[in-house]
């Protein structure tokens, strides 16, 4: 994954703007723009990676983590092309963030598929002090995660 190429962020009149580290690119930052250097909210360019983490504390032993589910907006895919079946990825660290599993992608649902479930089974066993979950998405759709559910059978 390449580093972020923007070096300055300015707030003017309630809007945020960014200047590129090299060259003369100057853009407005907005949640409506899901790819880098868009001309407007309807055009696509370089997908922006959105990421977040969650964790489960462990008191002792090696407890089974159980299934993990990402709850939130489903069926948010675009009509066609990039983002028509948006995927969210998850990697797990069962040793407090020192080592990570491979990224495991799951569908957030094509447009109108509101029953899609981003669920990961066979997540291993945790160990003290915590297991950490890293989630990311680069699809050009709105990422609306309302919570991460773990250990609940479905």
N, C-alpha and C positions, 0 to 999 in steps of 0.2 A: 504494500500500500504506500503510495507516494505521500509526501508531506503536504501540508496545506500551503498553498502558494500565495496567500494573502498576508500582507504585512501590517496594514493599518486599518482600523475601523473607526469611523467617525459618526457622531450623531448630530444631525442638523434638522431642525424643524420636526422633531419626533420620528424621523426616519434614520435608518442605519445604512451607511455606505462603506465599501471596502475598496482599498487600493491594492493592486497586485505588486508583489515583491519585485518582479522584473517586468519591464515594459511600461506601458501607460494605460493599462486597463483599470477602469473605475466603474463599480457596479453598485446597485442598490441591493441590500439584503432584505429578504422578505420570505415569510413562510409559503407564499404563493409560488416561489421559484424553487423547484426541486432538483434542478441541475445547475452546474456551474456555468457562468457567463451566458445566461439566456438573454436573448434580445427582449422577449416579453414572456409572460407566464404560459404561453401556448407553445413555445419552441423548446427543443431539447438540445442538450450539449453533453457535458461530462457529469455523470450522476454524482450527487453529493452523498457521502456515507454518513448515515445517522446511526449512532450507537449509544447503548446504555448498559449498565450492569445491575445485577441483583445478587444477593447473597443469602445463604442459609447458615446460621451459626450452629456449631456442633459442640456439645458439652464434653462428650467422651465417646470412645469406641469408634466403630466404622458403620454408621447407620446407612441403610439404603436410601438413596435420594428419592426414588420413585419418579413417576412421570412429571414432566414440566410442560405447562401450557402458557402461551402468550395470549392474554385476553385483550380485546379491543375491537376496533372497527374491522369488519370482514367484508369481502366482496367489493373491494375498493379499486380493483384493477382498471387499467385504461381499456378503451374499446379494442385497440389492436396495437401491435408493435411493442416497444420497450415498456414494461409494466403491465402487460395484459394478464399476467399471472404473477403478481408480486410475491417475492420470497423474502422471508426473514431468516437470518442465520443465528445459530447459537454455538458457542464453545464453552466447555466446562473446565474449571480448575478445581480439583478436590484437595489441593494443598495450599490454599490461601493465596492463589494467584501466581505461584512459582512456575508451574507448567500448565499447558492447556491442551485440550483435546482438539481434534480436527473440527472445523466449522461444519455444522450440520444444518442445511437449509430446509425450510418448510414453507408451504404455500400459505399466504394470507387470504387467498380466494380471488378468483377471477371476478370481473365485474358482475354483480348480482348474486354471487355465490356466498350468501350470508351465513351458511352453515359450515363454512370452512373452519378447520381447527388446526392451529399451529401447535402441534403437540410432539414432544420428544419422549420416547420410551427408552428404557435401558440406559439410564443416566449414571449408573455405577453407585459407588459408596463414597460417602464423604469422610473427612477426618478433621479432627480438631485443628484450628479453631473455626474454620468455615469453608464452605464450598462457594465459589464465585461463578456466576453465569454472565457471559458477555454476549449481547445480542446486537446485531447490526442489519441494516437494510440500505441498499443503494438504488432501489427501484424509484422511478419518478412518480411516486404517489405519496399521499399524505400518510405519515406514520402516526397512528393513534393507538398507543398501547395504554390500557387502563390498569393493567396489573399482570403480575406473573404468579401463577398458581403452581405449587409443587407438592408432590407426595399424595395428591388426591386421586383415587381411582376414578375412572370415568365409566 
